[in-house]
Amino acid sequence: MLYRVEGIVVRTVDYGENHKIVTLITNNSGKVGVLVRGARKVRSKHASLAQPFTYGEYNFIKNTGLGTLQHGELIASNHLLRADLDITAHASYVAELMDRGIQDEEVGLLHFEQLKACFSGMAEGKDVVVLTSIFEMRVLIMSGYSPIVEECIHCGNHVGPFKLSGYAGGILCSRCSAQDASLTPISDTALKLLRLFKRLDLRQVGNINLSNDVKKEISLLIRQLVDGQLGIKFKTRNFLDNLGNLV
């Protein structure tokens, strides 16, 4: 069967001496794997379509298992995401979040649109830490783990101060958190941002300027939610940690 999709590359694997297998998040066919023959050759006409973060049109044949690319057209190479180490690290983490953080059968148009908007924002020079944090929140929500940050997850209290429990998936008031020293305190600013990020659609996000301290706090809080709810060890996050940008 012939498929025609718009797709974004979230993973590439070398196959044989000359080929690559790419994992695509598509606009109409969910997540698919496609064999791109000859993509590792220097003069391959399809090499650009097998690069990480590439956004293109892919025409492929698929019956069962992998598809095989027949023709493709580049829409946006997103080469800037591969040209800067910091941006590459964040884009790689975002790609892995989409690839592993959401069940294959659940991937749909919304996931494609959020990923496209995130990569576009990074390519436009928007703050990659902020975009990554918002994307993490979107993944949690799209995976069915929308965090409770409007009220205490135990008693419904709306009065702070609050602490965060990544494993409980939300905030706890001072009374409910008194016996648990492992919880993370939340500043008023970070709590407001958690609530804001929960409402944001990446397709509508402009430039958000935050201090380094606030970005560090919000990144840590959302990471705890991701770890507690998804329970996945992301390989690309080790790279981010080594760069010292996320925490």
Backbone hydrogen bonds in HBPLUS format (Angstrom, degrees):
<---DONOR---> <-ACCEPTOR-->    atom                        ^
c    i                          cat <-CA-CA->   ^        H-A-AA   ^      H-
h    n   atom  resd res      DA  || num        DHA   H-A  angle D-A-AA Bond
n    s   type  num  typ     dist DA aas  dist angle  dist       angle   num
A0062-LYS N   A0001-MET O   2.88 MM  61  5.38 160.5  1.91 150.6 155.9     1
A0003-TYR N   A0060-PHE O   2.76 MM  57  5.34 167.8  1.77 163.1 167.4     2
A0060-PHE N   A0003-TYR O   3.00 MM  57  5.34 146.3  2.12 137.1 147.6     3
A0005-VAL N   A0058-TYR O   2.98 MM  53  5.40 167.5  2.00 148.6 152.0     4
A0058-TYR N   A0005-VAL O   2.82 MM  53  5.40 160.7  1.86 155.9 162.5     5
A0027-ASN N   A0006-GLU O   2.98 MM  21  5.58 140.1  2.14 153.5 161.7     6
A0007-GLY N   A0056-GLY O   2.85 MM  49  5.61 164.9  1.87 162.7 167.9     7
A0056-GLY N   A0007-GLY O   2.98 MM  49  5.61 162.2  2.01 161.2 165.9     8
A0008-ILE N   A0025-ILE O   2.98 MM  17  5.28 146.2  2.10 133.6 143.7     9
A0025-ILE N   A0008-ILE O   2.98 MM  17  5.28 155.1  2.05 141.4 148.1    10
A0009-VAL N   A0054-THR O   2.94 MM  45  5.41 156.1  2.00 150.4 158.0    11
A0053-PHE N   A0009-VAL O   3.06 MM  44  4.96 150.3  2.15 133.3 136.6    12
A0010-VAL N   A0023-THR O   2.93 MM  13  5.77 167.8  1.94 163.7 167.8    13
A0023-THR N   A0011-ARG O   2.81 MM  12  5.05 158.7  1.85 149.0 151.3    14
A0013-VAL N   A0021-ILE O   2.88 MM   8  5.16 144.4  2.01 144.7 155.6    15
A0021-ILE N   A0013-VAL O   2.79 MM   8  5.16 161.3  1.82 152.6 159.2    16
A0015-TYR N   A0019-HIS O   2.88 MM   4  4.95 167.7  1.90 130.0 126.2    17
A0019-HIS N   A0015-TYR O   3.08 MM   4  4.95 135.5  2.28 158.2 158.9    18
A0040-ARG N   A0018-ASN O   2.84 MM  22  4.78 168.7  1.85 140.8 138.1    19
A0020-LYS N   A0036-VAL O   3.19 MM  16  5.31 155.7  2.26 135.5 142.9    20
A0036-VAL N   A0020-LYS O   2.73 MM  16  5.31 178.8  1.73 172.1 172.4    21
A0022-VAL N   A0034-VAL O   2.90 MM  12  5.37 165.4  1.92 154.8 153.8    22
A0034-VAL N   A0022-VAL O   2.86 MM  12  5.37 159.9  1.90 154.7 161.7    23
A0024-LEU N   A0032-VAL O   2.79 MM   8  5.35 169.4  1.80 165.6 168.0    24
A0032-VAL N   A0024-LEU O   3.03 MM   8  5.35 153.4  2.10 143.9 152.2    25
A0026-THR N   A0030-GLY O   2.92 MM   4  5.36 162.6  1.95 149.6 155.3    26
A0067-GLY N   A0033-GLY O   2.93 MM  34  6.21 172.5  1.94 149.7 152.1    27
A0035-LEU N   A0067-GLY O   2.73 MM  32  6.02 170.9  1.74 147.1 147.3    28
A0069-LEU N   A0035-LEU O   2.95 MM  34  6.05 170.9  1.96 159.2 161.7    29
A0041-LYS N   A0038-GLY O   3.06 MM   3  5.49 163.6  2.09 116.0 121.3    30
A0044-SER N   A0041-LYS O   3.19 MM   3  5.16 165.8  2.21 109.5 110.9    31
A0047-ALA N   A0044-SER O   3.49 MM   3  5.26 169.2  2.50  98.1 101.0    32
A0049-LEU N   A0046-HIS O   3.05 MM   3  5.34 135.1  2.26 105.6 117.9    33
A0050-ALA N   A0047-ALA O   3.09 MM   3  5.43 159.1  2.13 109.6 116.2    34
A0054-THR N   A0051-GLN O   3.26 MM   3  5.71 162.3  2.29 134.7 135.2    35
A0055-TYR N   A0076-ALA O   2.90 MM  21  5.08 166.2  1.92 163.1 164.1    36
A0075-ILE N   A0055-TYR O   2.95 MM  20  5.61 151.4  2.04 139.5 143.8    37
A0076-ALA N   A0055-TYR O   2.85 MM  21  5.08 164.3  1.88 150.1 149.6    38
A0057-GLU N   A0073-GLU O   2.73 MM  16  5.05 166.6  1.75 155.9 160.5    39
A0073-GLU N   A0057-GLU O   2.90 MM  16  5.05 151.0  1.99 136.9 145.7    40
A0059-ASN N   A0071-HIS O   2.78 MM  12  5.14 160.8  1.82 173.1 167.6    41
A0070-GLN N   A0059-ASN O   2.76 MM  11  5.65 174.7  1.76 156.4 157.0    42
A0071-HIS N   A0059-ASN O   3.20 MM  12  5.14 161.7  2.24 140.5 142.9    43
A0061-ILE N   A0068-THR O   3.01 MM   7  5.31 157.3  2.07 142.4 141.1    44
A0068-THR N   A0061-ILE O   2.84 MM   7  5.31 147.9  1.94 142.7 153.0    45
A0081-LEU N   A0078-ASN O   3.02 MM   3  5.65 149.0  2.12 114.7 123.0    46
A0082-ARG N   A0079-HIS O   2.97 MM   3  5.26 152.5  2.05 106.6 115.5    47
A0083-ALA N   A0080-LEU O   3.33 MM   3  4.94 152.6  2.41  91.4  99.3    48
A0088-THR N   A0084-ASP O   2.80 MM   4  5.91 164.0  1.82 160.1 165.7    49
A0089-ALA N   A0085-LEU O   2.94 MM   4  6.09 154.7  2.01 145.6 151.7    50
A0090-HIS N   A0086-ASP O   3.18 MM   4  6.49 161.3  2.21 149.8 153.7    51
A0091-ALA N   A0087-ILE O   2.80 MM   4  5.98 165.4  1.82 157.6 162.4    52
A0092-SER N   A0088-THR O   2.85 MM   4  5.90 152.9  1.92 145.7 153.0    53
A0093-TYR N   A0089-ALA O   3.14 MM   4  6.34 152.4  2.22 140.5 147.3    54
A0094-VAL N   A0090-HIS O   2.94 MM   4  6.21 160.6  1.98 151.2 156.5    55
A0095-ALA N   A0091-ALA O   2.89 MM   4  6.10 158.1  1.94 146.6 152.7    56
A0096-GLU N   A0092-SER O   2.94 MM   4  6.19 157.5  1.99 145.2 151.2    57
A0097-LEU N   A0093-TYR O   2.83 MM   4  6.04 154.3  1.89 150.0 157.6    58
A0098-MET N   A0094-VAL O   3.04 MM   4  6.33 157.1  2.10 149.1 154.2    59
A0099-ASP N   A0095-ALA O   2.88 MM   4  6.08 154.5  1.94 146.0 154.2    60
A0100-ARG N   A0096-GLU O   2.79 MM   4  5.79 167.9  1.80 155.4 157.3    61
A0101-GLY N   A0097-LEU O   2.74 MM   4  4.84 139.0  1.91 126.4 138.2    62
A0106-GLU N   A0103-GLN O   2.91 MM   3  5.37 153.8  1.97 115.6 124.3    63
A0107-VAL N   A0104-ASP O   3.32 MM   3  5.68 158.1  2.37 109.6 115.4    64
A0112-PHE N   A0108-GLY O   3.20 MM   4  6.53 160.7  2.24 151.9 157.4    65
A0113-GLU N   A0109-LEU O   2.88 MM   4  6.13 162.1  1.91 156.6 161.2    66
A0114-GLN N   A0110-LEU O   2.94 MM   4  6.14 158.7  1.98 151.8 157.1    67
A0115-LEU N   A0111-HIS O   3.00 MM   4  6.15 162.4  2.03 149.7 154.7    68
A0116-LYS N   A0112-PHE O   2.92 MM   4  6.08 162.7  1.95 150.7 156.1    69
A0117-ALA N   A0113-GLU O   2.98 MM   4  6.10 158.3  2.03 143.6 149.5    70
A0118-CYS N   A0114-GLN O   2.95 MM   4  6.13 152.8  2.03 144.2 151.7    71
A0119-PHE N   A0115-LEU O   3.00 MM   4  6.23 171.2  2.01 158.1 159.1    72
A0120-SER N   A0116-LYS O   2.92 MM   4  6.03 155.2  1.98 145.6 153.3    73
A0121-GLY N   A0117-ALA O   2.93 MM   4  6.07 157.0  1.99 144.3 150.1    74
A0122-MET N   A0118-CYS O   3.06 MM   4  6.36 155.3  2.12 148.2 154.7    75
A0123-ALA N   A0119-PHE O   2.95 MM   4  6.18 159.2  2.00 148.4 154.0    76
A0124-GLU N   A0120-SER O   2.95 MM   4  6.16 134.4  2.16 141.6 154.2    77
A0124-GLU N   A0121-GLY O   3.21 MM   3  5.03 128.7  2.49  90.2 103.6    78
A0126-LYS N   A0121-GLY O   3.04 MM   5  5.46 159.6  2.08 161.6 155.1    79
A0125-GLY N   A0122-MET O   3.11 MM   3  5.29 159.8  2.16 105.4 111.6    80
A0131-LEU N   A0127-ASP O   3.00 MM   4  6.25 168.4  2.02 153.7 157.4    81
A0132-THR N   A0128-VAL O   2.90 MM   4  5.90 155.9  1.96 139.4 146.3    82
A0133-SER N   A0129-VAL O   3.01 MM   4  6.21 157.8  2.06 145.8 151.6    83
A0134-ILE N   A0130-VAL O   2.99 MM   4  6.27 162.5  2.02 155.2 159.6    84
A0135-PHE N   A0131-LEU O   2.87 MM   4  6.05 156.6  1.93 147.3 154.5    85
A0136-GLU N   A0132-THR O   2.87 MM   4  6.11 154.8  1.93 149.3 155.9    86
A0137-MET N   A0133-SER O   3.12 MM   4  6.40 155.8  2.18 144.7 150.6    87
A0138-ARG N   A0134-ILE O   2.91 MM   4  6.26 151.8  1.99 147.0 155.4    88
A0139-VAL N   A0135-PHE O   2.87 MM   4  6.17 157.2  1.92 153.9 159.6    89
A0140-LEU N   A0136-GLU O   3.01 MM   4  6.31 159.9  2.05 150.3 155.3    90
A0141-ILE N   A0137-MET O   3.03 MM   4  6.29 163.7  2.06 150.3 154.3    91
A0142-MET N   A0138-ARG O   2.78 MM   4  5.96 167.3  1.79 155.9 160.0    92
A0143-SER N   A0139-VAL O   2.87 MM   4  5.89 131.4  2.11 141.4 153.5    93
A0145-TYR N   A0140-LEU O   2.77 MM   5  4.99 157.0  1.82 162.6 154.6    94
A0144-GLY N   A0141-ILE O   3.04 MM   3  5.20 160.3  2.08 106.6 112.6    95
A0148-ILE N   A0169-GLY O   2.93 MM  21  6.36 160.7  1.97 149.1 151.9    96
A0171-ILE N   A0148-ILE O   3.00 MM  23  6.43 142.5  2.14 169.6 178.6    97
A0152-CYS N   A0157-ASN O   2.87 MM   5  5.05 160.2  1.91 139.4 146.1    98
A0156-GLY N   A0152-CYS O   2.90 MM   4  4.56 141.6  2.05 123.3 131.9    99
A0153-ILE N   A0171-ILE O   2.79 MM  18  5.87 164.9  1.82 174.1 172.9   100
A0186-ILE N   A0162-PHE O   3.25 MM  24  6.01 145.8  2.38 159.3 149.4   101
A0163-LYS N   A0172-LEU O   2.89 MM   9  5.33 151.1  1.98 147.8 157.3   102
A0172-LEU N   A0163-LYS O   2.76 MM   9  5.33 153.2  1.83 152.9 161.3   103
A0164-LEU N   A0184-THR O   2.76 MM  20  5.13 159.1  1.80 141.0 146.0   104
A0184-THR N   A0164-LEU O   3.22 MM  20  5.13 163.4  2.25 142.1 142.8   105
A0165-SER N   A0170-GLY O   2.90 MM   5  5.65 170.6  1.91 171.9 173.9   106
A0169-GLY N   A0165-SER O   2.92 MM   4  5.97 130.2  2.18 136.5 150.1   107
A0170-GLY N   A0165-SER O   3.19 MM   5  5.65 157.2  2.24 151.4 154.7   108
A0177-SER N   A0173-CYS O   2.96 MM   4  6.01 137.9  2.14 150.9 163.2   109
A0180-ASP N   A0177-SER O   3.17 MM   3  5.47 166.8  2.19 114.8 118.7   110
A0191-LEU N   A0187-SER O   2.98 MM   4  6.22 157.4  2.03 152.2 158.6   111
A0192-LYS N   A0188-ASP O   3.03 MM   4  6.27 158.7  2.07 147.8 153.0   112
A0193-LEU N   A0189-THR O   3.05 MM   4  6.34 152.2  2.13 145.5 153.4   113
A0194-LEU N   A0190-ALA O   2.84 MM   4  6.12 154.4  1.90 150.4 157.4   114
A0195-ARG N   A0191-LEU O   3.08 MM   4  6.32 161.2  2.12 149.2 153.5   115
A0196-LEU N   A0192-LYS O   2.90 MM   4  6.14 149.6  1.99 141.1 150.5   116
A0197-PHE N   A0193-LEU O   2.70 MM   4  5.83 176.3  1.70 160.3 161.2   117
A0198-LYS N   A0194-LEU O   3.08 MM   4  6.14 144.7  2.21 138.7 147.6   118
A0199-ARG N   A0196-LEU O   2.91 MM   3  5.34 137.3  2.10 108.9 120.7   119
A0200-LEU N   A0196-LEU O   3.13 MM   4  6.34 130.9  2.39 145.4 159.3   120
A0204-GLN N   A0201-ASP O   2.82 MM   3  5.56 165.4  1.84 126.4 131.5   121
A0205-VAL N   A0202-LEU O   3.49 MM   3  5.12 172.6  2.49  98.8 100.8   122
A0215-LYS N   A0211-SER O   2.96 MM   4  6.23 165.1  1.98 155.6 160.1   123
A0216-LYS N   A0212-ASN O   2.89 MM   4  6.03 155.2  1.95 146.4 153.2   124
A0217-GLU N   A0213-ASP O   3.01 MM   4  6.26 157.0  2.07 144.2 150.1   125
A0218-ILE N   A0214-VAL O   2.89 MM   4  6.10 174.0  1.90 160.2 161.3   126
A0219-SER N   A0215-LYS O   2.93 MM   4  5.92 154.9  1.99 143.7 151.0   127
A0220-LEU N   A0216-LYS O   3.08 MM   4  6.21 157.2  2.14 143.3 149.0   128
A0221-LEU N   A0217-GLU O   3.00 MM   4  6.26 162.6  2.03 154.2 158.7   129
A0222-ILE N   A0218-ILE O   3.03 MM   4  6.16 169.4  2.04 149.6 152.3   130
A0223-ARG N   A0219-SER O   2.92 MM   4  5.96 151.4  2.00 142.2 151.1   131
A0224-GLN N   A0220-LEU O   3.04 MM   4  6.28 153.0  2.11 145.8 152.1   132
A0225-LEU N   A0221-LEU O   3.21 MM   4  6.58 147.0  2.32 141.7 150.4   133
A0226-VAL N   A0222-ILE O   2.90 MM   4  6.23 158.5  1.95 151.9 157.7   134
A0227-ASP N   A0223-ARG O   2.82 MM   4  6.08 167.9  1.84 159.1 161.7   135
A0228-GLY N   A0224-GLN O   2.89 MM   4  5.89 161.2  1.92 142.0 148.1   136
A0229-GLN N   A0225-LEU O   2.90 MM   4  5.87 153.3  1.97 147.3 153.6   137
A0230-LEU N   A0226-VAL O   2.85 MM   4  5.54 158.4  1.90 143.9 151.3   138
A0231-GLY N   A0227-ASP O   3.08 MM   4  5.00 136.6  2.28 115.3 127.9   139
A0237-ARG N   A0234-PHE O   3.24 MM   3  5.58 146.5  2.35 104.4 113.5   140
A0238-ASN N   A0235-LYS O   3.22 MM   3  5.78 145.5  2.35 110.8 118.9   141
A0240-LEU N   A0236-THR O   3.27 MM   4  6.67 151.7  2.36 140.2 147.4   142
A0241-ASP N   A0237-ARG O   2.88 MM   4  6.14 156.4  1.94 147.8 154.0   143
A0242-ASN N   A0238-ASN O   3.01 MM   4  6.26 154.6  2.07 144.9 151.2   144
A0243-LEU N   A0239-PHE O   3.10 MM   4  6.41 139.6  2.27 141.2 151.9   145
A0243-LEU N   A0240-LEU O   3.12 MM   3  5.12 126.0  2.42  94.1 108.2   146
A0244-GLY N   A0240-LEU O   3.08 MM   4  6.41 127.3  2.37 138.5 152.7   147
A0244-GLY N   A0241-ASP O   2.95 MM   3  5.01 135.0  2.16  96.2 109.7   148
